[in-house]
Protein backbone atom coordinates (compact mmCIF):
# COMPACT_ATOMS: atom_id res chain seq x y z
CA UNK A 1 0.00 0.00 0.00
CA UNK A 2 1.22 3.50 -0.73
CA UNK A 3 1.59 5.80 2.24
CA UNK A 4 0.59 9.43 2.72
CA UNK A 5 2.88 12.37 3.35
CA UNK A 6 1.82 15.74 4.70
CA UNK A 7 2.45 18.42 2.09
CA UNK A 8 2.25 22.21 2.29
CA UNK A 9 -0.73 24.20 1.10
CA UNK A 10 -0.40 27.18 -1.20
CA UNK A 11 -2.12 30.36 -0.09
CA UNK A 12 -4.58 30.17 -2.96
CA UNK A 13 -5.66 26.73 -1.82
CA UNK A 14 -6.06 27.95 1.73
CA UNK A 15 -8.42 30.63 0.51
CA UNK A 16 -10.25 28.14 -1.69
CA UNK A 17 -10.85 25.47 0.92
CA UNK A 18 -14.19 25.78 2.24
CA UNK A 19 -7.10 22.66 4.81
CA UNK A 20 6.21 18.05 11.45
CA UNK A 21 3.70 17.84 14.39
CA UNK A 22 3.47 21.12 16.34
CA UNK A 23 5.20 21.15 19.69
CA UNK A 24 2.93 20.83 22.68
CA UNK A 25 4.46 24.02 24.10
CA UNK A 26 3.51 26.09 21.05
CA UNK A 27 0.06 24.62 20.63
CA UNK A 28 -0.89 24.77 24.29
CA UNK A 29 0.62 28.08 25.31
CA UNK A 30 -0.08 30.06 22.15
CA UNK A 31 3.32 31.73 22.14
CA UNK A 32 3.30 35.17 23.77
CA UNK A 33 -0.09 36.18 22.38
CA UNK A 34 -2.50 33.97 24.35
CA UNK A 35 -2.84 32.40 27.77
CA UNK A 36 -4.43 28.96 27.79
CA UNK A 37 -7.37 28.43 30.17
CA UNK A 38 -8.32 24.88 29.15
CA UNK A 39 -6.70 22.32 26.86
CA UNK A 40 -7.99 19.05 25.38
CA UNK A 41 -5.51 16.42 24.20
CA UNK A 42 -5.41 16.00 20.42
CA UNK A 43 -3.87 13.75 17.80
CA UNK A 44 -1.35 15.33 15.38
CA UNK A 45 -2.48 18.08 13.02
CA UNK A 46 -3.25 16.67 9.57
CA UNK A 47 -3.50 18.23 6.12
CA UNK A 48 -6.63 17.78 4.01
CA UNK A 49 -4.74 18.88 0.91
CA UNK A 50 -6.90 19.65 -2.10
CA UNK A 51 -9.90 17.74 -0.79
CA UNK A 52 -13.16 19.33 0.45
CA UNK A 53 -13.17 16.91 3.40
CA UNK A 54 -12.63 19.32 6.30
CA UNK A 55 -15.85 17.87 7.77
CA UNK A 56 -14.24 14.41 7.86
CA UNK A 57 -11.01 15.70 9.42
CA UNK A 58 -12.76 17.88 11.99
CA UNK A 59 -15.26 15.27 13.13
CA UNK A 60 -12.69 12.46 13.31
CA UNK A 61 -10.33 14.73 15.27
CA UNK A 62 -13.13 15.36 17.76
CA UNK A 63 -13.82 11.64 18.18
CA UNK A 64 -10.08 10.98 18.61
CA UNK A 65 -9.79 13.62 21.35
CA UNK A 66 -12.87 12.28 23.12
CA UNK A 67 -11.05 8.95 23.38
CA UNK A 68 -7.77 10.54 24.44
CA UNK A 69 -9.45 12.23 27.39
CA UNK A 70 -10.63 8.76 28.48
CA UNK A 71 -7.08 7.35 28.17
CA UNK A 72 -7.80 5.48 24.94
CA UNK A 73 -5.54 6.38 22.02
CA UNK A 74 -7.12 6.20 18.54
CA UNK A 75 -6.09 7.83 15.26
CA UNK A 76 -8.66 7.31 12.52
CA UNK A 77 -8.40 7.00 8.74
CA UNK A 78 -9.70 9.88 6.65
CA UNK A 79 -8.91 7.89 3.48
CA UNK A 80 -11.31 5.12 4.50
CA UNK A 81 -14.21 7.56 4.78
CA UNK A 82 -13.20 9.32 1.56
CA UNK A 83 -13.30 6.01 -0.30
CA UNK A 84 -16.69 4.97 1.07
CA UNK A 85 -18.15 8.38 0.30
CA UNK A 86 -16.77 8.46 -3.22
CA UNK A 87 -18.23 5.01 -3.91
CA UNK A 88 -21.66 6.14 -2.74
CA UNK A 89 -21.51 9.35 -4.76
CA UNK A 90 -20.24 7.52 -7.87
CA UNK A 91 -23.16 5.07 -7.72
CA UNK A 92 -25.59 7.99 -7.35
CA UNK A 93 -23.98 9.63 -10.36
CA UNK A 94 -24.39 6.44 -12.43
CA UNK A 95 -28.10 6.09 -11.63
CA UNK A 96 -28.96 9.79 -11.89
CA UNK A 97 -28.04 9.77 -15.56
CA UNK A 98 -25.03 11.98 -14.78
CA UNK A 99 -27.06 15.13 -14.13
CA UNK A 100 -24.76 16.59 -11.44
CA UNK A 101 -20.99 16.17 -10.97
CA UNK A 102 -19.79 14.06 -8.06
CA UNK A 103 -19.37 16.21 -4.95
CA UNK A 104 -17.70 15.25 -1.69
CA UNK A 105 -19.12 18.13 0.34
CA UNK A 106 -20.70 17.35 3.70
CA UNK A 107 -21.08 18.29 7.36
CA UNK A 108 -19.94 16.86 10.66
CA UNK A 109 -23.28 15.06 10.81
CA UNK A 110 -22.48 13.44 7.45
CA UNK A 111 -19.32 11.95 8.95
CA UNK A 112 -21.28 10.52 11.86
CA UNK A 113 -23.80 8.97 9.46
CA UNK A 114 -21.03 7.41 7.33
CA UNK A 115 -19.32 5.95 10.40
CA UNK A 116 -22.60 4.42 11.55
CA UNK A 117 -23.07 2.87 8.09
CA UNK A 118 -19.51 1.80 7.17
CA UNK A 119 -17.43 1.99 10.34
CA UNK A 120 -13.82 3.11 10.10
CA UNK A 121 -10.19 1.98 10.05
CA UNK A 122 -7.19 3.09 12.12
CA UNK A 123 -5.10 5.74 10.39
CA UNK A 124 -2.02 3.49 10.26
CA UNK A 125 -4.04 0.69 8.65
CA UNK A 126 -5.41 2.67 5.72
CA UNK A 127 -3.62 5.80 4.57
CA UNK A 128 -1.67 6.83 1.53
CA UNK A 129 1.72 8.54 1.60
CA UNK A 130 1.22 10.04 -1.83
CA UNK A 131 -1.29 12.93 -1.79
CA UNK A 132 -4.54 11.81 -3.41
CA UNK A 133 -6.29 14.50 -5.43
CA UNK A 134 -9.87 13.51 -4.73
CA UNK A 135 -11.23 16.16 -7.08
CA UNK A 136 -9.39 14.52 -9.98
CA UNK A 137 -10.50 11.10 -8.74
CA UNK A 138 -14.13 12.22 -8.86
CA UNK A 139 -13.74 13.33 -12.48
CA UNK A 140 -12.17 9.96 -13.38
CA UNK A 141 -15.11 8.17 -11.75
CA UNK A 142 -17.55 10.29 -13.77
CA UNK A 143 -15.77 9.36 -17.02
CA UNK A 144 -15.94 5.67 -16.09
CA UNK A 145 -19.67 5.94 -15.32
CA UNK A 146 -20.40 7.51 -18.69
CA UNK A 147 -18.41 4.78 -20.47
CA UNK A 148 -19.92 1.82 -18.56
CA UNK A 149 -22.81 -0.23 -19.93
CA UNK A 150 -23.86 -1.67 -16.56
CA UNK A 151 -23.45 -1.05 -12.84
CA UNK A 152 -21.45 -4.27 -12.49
CA UNK A 153 -18.99 -3.12 -15.13
CA UNK A 154 -18.77 0.35 -13.64
CA UNK A 155 -18.25 -0.94 -10.10
CA UNK A 156 -15.44 -3.28 -11.18
CA UNK A 157 -13.62 -0.41 -12.88
CA UNK A 158 -14.29 1.91 -9.93
CA UNK A 159 -12.85 -0.53 -7.38
CA UNK A 160 -9.73 -0.97 -9.50
CA UNK A 161 -9.35 2.82 -9.70
CA UNK A 162 -9.74 3.30 -5.93
CA UNK A 163 -7.34 0.44 -5.17
CA UNK A 164 -4.76 2.03 -7.45
CA UNK A 165 -5.19 5.64 -6.34
CA UNK A 166 -5.91 5.23 -2.61
CA UNK A 167 -4.78 1.69 -1.81
CA UNK A 168 -6.16 -1.79 -1.23
CA UNK A 169 -8.54 -1.73 1.70
CA UNK A 170 -8.08 -4.23 4.55
CA UNK A 171 -11.22 -6.15 5.44
CA UNK A 172 -10.14 -6.89 9.02
CA UNK A 173 -8.92 -4.45 11.69
CA UNK A 174 -6.41 -5.77 14.22
CA UNK A 175 -6.38 -3.83 17.48
CA UNK A 176 -4.95 -4.91 20.85
CA UNK A 177 -4.98 -8.57 19.88
CA UNK A 178 -8.58 -8.48 18.67
CA UNK A 179 -10.04 -8.76 15.16
CA UNK A 180 -12.81 -6.43 13.99
CA UNK A 181 -14.58 -5.69 10.78
CA UNK A 182 -14.40 -1.95 9.94
CA UNK A 183 -18.05 -1.64 10.99
CA UNK A 184 -17.41 -3.31 14.35
CA UNK A 185 -14.34 -1.19 14.93
CA UNK A 186 -16.19 1.99 13.98
CA UNK A 187 -19.02 1.25 16.40
CA UNK A 188 -16.50 0.49 19.16
CA UNK A 189 -15.04 3.96 18.59
CA UNK A 190 -18.29 5.86 18.06
CA UNK A 191 -21.69 4.34 18.67
CA UNK A 192 -24.59 5.50 16.51
CA UNK A 193 -26.32 8.44 18.25
CA UNK A 194 -23.36 8.98 20.60
CA UNK A 195 -22.98 12.55 19.34
CA UNK A 196 -25.46 15.42 19.20
CA UNK A 197 -25.81 17.78 16.24
CA UNK A 198 -26.64 21.25 17.57
CA UNK A 199 -27.49 24.63 16.06
CA UNK A 200 -29.17 27.92 17.00
CA UNK A 201 -31.54 29.81 14.68
CA UNK A 202 -34.82 31.50 15.53
CA UNK A 203 -36.76 30.63 12.36
CA UNK A 204 -37.47 27.23 13.96
CA UNK A 205 -38.71 26.51 17.51
CA UNK A 206 -36.05 26.10 20.17
CA UNK A 207 -35.90 22.74 21.91
CA UNK A 208 -36.88 20.89 18.73
CA UNK A 209 -34.95 19.32 15.86
CA UNK A 210 -35.04 20.60 12.29
CA UNK A 211 -33.24 19.97 9.00
CA UNK A 212 -30.63 22.71 8.80
CA UNK A 213 -30.87 24.68 5.55
CA UNK A 214 -27.27 24.34 4.41
CA UNK A 215 -26.19 23.21 0.92
CA UNK A 216 -23.66 20.92 2.61
CA UNK A 217 -26.38 19.13 4.59
CA UNK A 218 -26.51 16.59 1.78
CA UNK A 219 -28.15 13.84 3.86
CA UNK A 220 -30.71 16.26 5.33
CA UNK A 221 -29.70 15.59 8.91
CA UNK A 222 -31.68 17.22 11.68
CA UNK A 223 -30.17 19.42 14.38
CA UNK A 224 -31.33 20.21 17.90
CA UNK A 225 -32.12 23.94 18.06
CA UNK A 226 -30.76 25.60 21.23
CA UNK A 227 -30.73 29.34 22.13
CA UNK A 228 -27.28 30.70 21.39
CA UNK A 229 -26.38 31.80 24.93
CA UNK A 230 -27.28 28.37 26.28
CA UNK A 231 -25.44 26.65 23.44
CA UNK A 232 -22.25 28.65 24.02
CA UNK A 233 -22.49 27.76 27.73
CA UNK A 234 -22.61 24.06 26.80
CA UNK A 235 -19.57 24.39 24.52
CA UNK A 236 -17.46 26.21 27.12
CA UNK A 237 -18.45 23.76 29.86
CA UNK A 238 -17.55 20.78 27.68
CA UNK A 239 -14.09 22.18 26.91
CA UNK A 240 -13.44 23.09 30.54
CA UNK A 241 -14.16 19.48 31.49
CA UNK A 242 -11.82 18.01 28.86
CA UNK A 243 -14.30 17.22 26.11
CA UNK A 244 -13.67 18.36 22.52
CA UNK A 245 -16.35 20.00 20.37
CA UNK A 246 -16.58 19.93 16.58
CA UNK A 247 -17.24 23.40 15.09
CA UNK A 248 -18.80 24.09 11.70
CA UNK A 249 -19.14 27.60 10.39
CA UNK A 250 -18.17 30.55 8.24
CA UNK A 251 -14.55 31.45 7.41
CA UNK A 252 -15.32 34.00 4.69
CA UNK A 253 -14.92 36.91 7.12
CA UNK A 254 -11.90 39.20 6.56
CA UNK A 255 -10.92 38.55 10.16
CA UNK A 256 -10.32 34.85 9.54
CA UNK A 257 -6.61 34.46 8.78
CA UNK A 258 -4.97 31.04 8.88
CA UNK A 259 -1.51 32.47 8.28
CA UNK A 260 -1.88 34.64 11.41
CA UNK A 261 -3.63 31.82 13.27
CA UNK A 262 -6.58 33.94 14.37
CA UNK A 263 -10.23 34.60 13.57
CA UNK A 264 -11.83 37.80 14.86
CA UNK A 265 -14.80 39.91 13.90
CA UNK A 266 -14.39 43.34 12.39
CA UNK A 267 -15.39 45.17 14.52
CA UNK A 268 -14.70 42.63 17.26
CA UNK A 269 -16.84 44.22 19.97
CA UNK A 270 -20.14 44.41 18.09
CA UNK A 271 -23.16 43.15 20.00
CA UNK A 272 -23.73 39.49 19.12
CA UNK A 273 -27.11 38.04 20.06
CA UNK A 274 -29.73 35.71 18.60
CA UNK A 275 -31.07 38.43 16.29
CA UNK A 276 -27.62 39.22 14.91
CA UNK A 277 -27.03 35.55 14.15
CA UNK A 278 -30.37 35.26 12.40
CA UNK A 279 -29.79 38.34 10.23
CA UNK A 280 -26.36 37.10 9.22
CA UNK A 281 -27.71 33.67 8.29
CA UNK A 282 -30.77 34.91 6.39
CA UNK A 283 -28.70 37.39 4.35
CA UNK A 284 -26.13 34.65 3.62
CA UNK A 285 -23.34 36.54 5.34
CA UNK A 286 -22.91 33.41 7.47
CA UNK A 287 -22.17 30.48 5.20
CA UNK A 288 -21.12 26.86 5.69
CA UNK A 289 -17.44 26.95 4.78
CA UNK A 290 -15.30 24.88 7.13
CA UNK A 291 -15.12 22.39 10.02
CA UNK A 292 -12.54 22.26 12.81
CA UNK A 293 -12.15 20.66 16.22
CA UNK A 294 -12.39 23.00 19.21
CA UNK A 295 -9.82 21.76 21.70
CA UNK A 296 -9.28 24.54 24.22
CA UNK A 297 -10.04 27.92 25.72
CA UNK A 298 -7.73 30.92 25.98
CA UNK A 299 -7.63 34.67 26.54
CA UNK A 300 -5.36 37.40 25.24
CA UNK A 301 -3.55 39.99 27.30
CA UNK A 302 -6.55 42.30 27.12
CA UNK A 303 -8.83 39.65 28.64
CA UNK A 304 -10.66 38.82 25.40
CA UNK A 305 -11.85 35.21 25.25
CA UNK A 306 -10.87 32.76 22.50
CA UNK A 307 -11.48 29.17 21.48
CA UNK A 308 -8.49 27.08 20.40
CA UNK A 309 -9.23 25.17 17.19
CA UNK A 310 -7.28 22.36 15.56
CA UNK A 311 -7.36 22.99 11.81
CA UNK A 312 -6.63 20.52 8.97
CA UNK A 313 -4.52 22.73 6.68
CA UNK A 314 -1.13 21.50 7.87
CA UNK A 315 1.14 23.17 10.40
CA UNK A 316 2.17 26.28 8.48
CA UNK A 317 1.09 29.07 10.80
CA UNK A 318 2.44 30.59 14.04
CA UNK A 319 0.62 28.02 16.19
CA UNK A 320 1.54 24.82 14.38
CA UNK A 321 -1.77 24.53 12.55
CA UNK A 322 -3.95 25.52 15.50
CA UNK A 323 -6.04 28.69 15.44
CA UNK A 324 -7.49 31.11 17.96
CA UNK A 325 -11.15 32.00 17.29
CA UNK A 326 -12.61 34.88 19.28
CA UNK A 327 -15.66 34.17 21.41
CA UNK A 328 -17.75 36.62 19.39
CA UNK A 329 -16.58 35.13 16.10
CA UNK A 330 -17.77 31.69 17.16
CA UNK A 331 -21.01 33.06 18.61
CA UNK A 332 -21.93 34.81 15.35
CA UNK A 333 -20.42 32.62 12.61
CA UNK A 334 -21.29 29.10 13.84
CA UNK A 335 -23.58 26.93 11.73
CA UNK A 336 -23.40 23.89 14.00
CA UNK A 337 -21.62 22.19 16.87
CA UNK A 338 -21.18 18.45 17.38
CA UNK A 339 -20.37 16.98 20.77
CA UNK A 340 -20.88 13.78 22.68
CA UNK A 341 -24.03 13.45 24.72
CA UNK A 342 -21.85 13.14 27.80
CA UNK A 343 -20.12 16.44 27.01
CA UNK A 344 -23.44 18.20 26.38
CA UNK A 345 -24.88 16.90 29.64
CA UNK A 346 -22.14 18.49 31.75
CA UNK A 347 -23.83 21.91 31.63
CA UNK A 348 -27.32 20.59 32.41
KOLKOL-69621 format. One record per residue (C-alpha): residue in three letters; z negated, y negated, x. Coordinates in steps of 0.02 Angstrom, whole numbers, plus 50000, padded with zeros to 5 digits. Last residue first. Layout:
N
alaZYX...
% end
This chain:
348
unk483794897148634unk484184890548809unk484134907548893unk485184915548756unk486814909048828unk486494917848994unk486104934348907unk487644932848798unk488664931148956unk489614915148982unk491314907748941unk491564889048919unk493004880548830unk494134865448821unk493084854548936unk493694836948979unk492334826048904unk490694834748950unk491424841549111unk491954824449171unk490304816949112unk489294829249217unk490364825649370unk491364840049442unk491024844549625unk492284856549698unk492254872449803unk493734877349911unk492814875950077unk491914859950031unk492984847150122unk494604854750054unk495764868650109unk494804884250057unk496064892549944unk496664886349774unk495524897449668unk494104885149632unk492224888249636unk491414874149539unk489804864649576unk489264854249426unk488754836249457unk487384824049408unk487304805949467unk485684801749559unk486444788549672unk486354800049823unk487384813049732unk486734826749619unk487014845449614unk487144860449498unk487894877349536unk489154891249509unk490394885049380unk491894896749393unk493594888749373unk494994888149244unk496444875649235unk497614865349128unk497154865748944unk497404847648892unk496264833048854unk497334817348833unk498194826748694unk497824813148565unk496814825448462unk495864831748614unk495394814548682unk494884808348510unk493804823748481unk492934822248648unk492554803948619unk491864807948446unk490704821548514unk489974809848645unk490444802648813unk490004784248842unk490964777948993unk490024778949158unk491374786949265unk492744774249231unk493814783349281unk493054800549260unk492574811049408unk493224827049489unk492824830349671unk493374840949819unk494304826849906unk495864837749925unk495564844849752unk495614827749670unk495234825849484unk494924807349454unk496724804049405unk496444815449254unk497664830049234unk496304842749272unk495884847349092unk494804862049043unk494154879549060unk492454883049138unk491714900349171unk489824900049183unk488744908249316unk486954913949285unk485574909949409unk484264902649292unk484734884549328unk486544889149296unk486164896149123unk485074881249077unk486444869049127unk487744878049021unk486604879748869unk486144861248876unk487994856848887unk488284866848728unk486864858248636unk487544841048681unk489314846548636unk488934853348464unk489394872048462unk490974880348394unk491054898948433unk492814902948492unk494164913948416unk495554922048515unk497334918748464unk498074930848592unk499114917148675unk497704904448681unk498694895448817unk499544884048691unk497794878348636unk497234876648456unk495604886548468unk495504900148338unk493854897048248unk492074903448252unk490644895548156unk489044886348205unk489914869548197unk491244867548065unk493024863848127unk493824846848162unk492244842548259unk492664851048423unk491504860448541unk491974876948626unk491224893748668unk491884911148709unk490404922948727unk490334937348851unk489704955148832unk490884957848684unk491754972548771unk490664978348916unk490974970749085unk490704980249248unk490424997649175unk491804993849049unk493014990049190unk492545005949283unk492835016649129unk494515008249098unk495035009849280unk494615028549271unk493005032249360unk492425043849498unk490675042449571unk490065042949751unk489575024549752unk491265019149681unk492895028949679unk494165022349554unk495495034449493unk497285030849439unk497725021149596unk499155008749573unk500615008949692unk500904991649761unk501304973849705unk503174971849740unk503724989949762unk502584997849633unk502974983549513unk504854985949532unk504755004849514unk503695002649358unk504974990549285unk506445002049319unk505595016449228unk505055004749088unk506824998349062unk507565015649050unk506255021348927unk506425005348827unk508285008448807unk509975001248859unk509284990949004unk510234976149080unk509354962548980unk507664970349017unk508044971749203unk508514953249212unk506894948649123unk505884959249244unk506694950249391unk506244933449313unk504434938949293unk504374944549475unk504994927449531unk503544919249438unk502374932449506unk502714927549685unk501704941049773unk500904935449935unk500924949850061unk499204957350086unk499244965949916unk497714971049819unk497144986649730unk495674996549798unk494874982549899unk494804971349745unk493944984549640unk494984990149490unk494954984449309unk494834990149128unk496414991049024unk495954985748846unk494234977948870unk494804970249034unk496334962948948unk495274955148810unk494074947448936unk495524940349034unk496284932848876unk494594924748836unk494674915749003unk496324908548946unk498154913348965unk499834909449044unk500844923849115unk502484918949031unk504034929749011unk505484919248951unk505724917148762unk507074924348647unk507394940148748unk507784951248598unk505944951148552unk505814969648595unk506214967848781unk505184951948801unk503674960148720unk503864974648842unk503944962448988unk502384953348924unk501374969348917unk501954975049088unk501614957749162unk499854958149093unk499474975249166unk500154969949335unk499224953449340unk497614962249289unk497754974449435unk498264960549555unk496684950649515unk495634965049580unk493744963449567unk492374960849696unk490734969049644unk488994968149723unk487534972649610unk485914963249646unk485764956249469unk486304938849528unk487784947349612unk488314955249448unk488444938649357unk489324931949510unk490704945149496unk490914941849309unk491124923249343unk492374926449484unk493344937749365unk493434923749237unk494004910649362unk495294921549450unk496074928049288unk496114910749207unk496854903449368unk498304915549341unk499784903349342unk500404911349505unk501054901849655unk499544905649763unk497994911149668unk496944908949825unk495224916649837unk493494909649876unk492314923449933unk491104931249806unk489794920049730unk487904917949725unk487314904749600unk486574888449665unk485434875649584unk484924857849632unk486114855249779unk486124838049858unk487834830149875unk488814819149995unk488114824150165unk488934841450166unk488934849749996unk487344859650031unk487854876249955unk489684876950003unk489474869650175unk487954879950223unk488664895850147unk490164894250260unk491834894450174unk492814910850185unk494274909750311unk497594886749645unk498884871149290unk499544872649458unk500854859349487unk499744846849579unk499134860249697unk500914866449717unk501484849249771unk500044848249894unk500604864149980unk499454879049963unk498854888950112unk498964907950122unk497654921350091unk498324938150144unk498644952950030unk498884971050080unk500374982550061unk500005000050000
% end
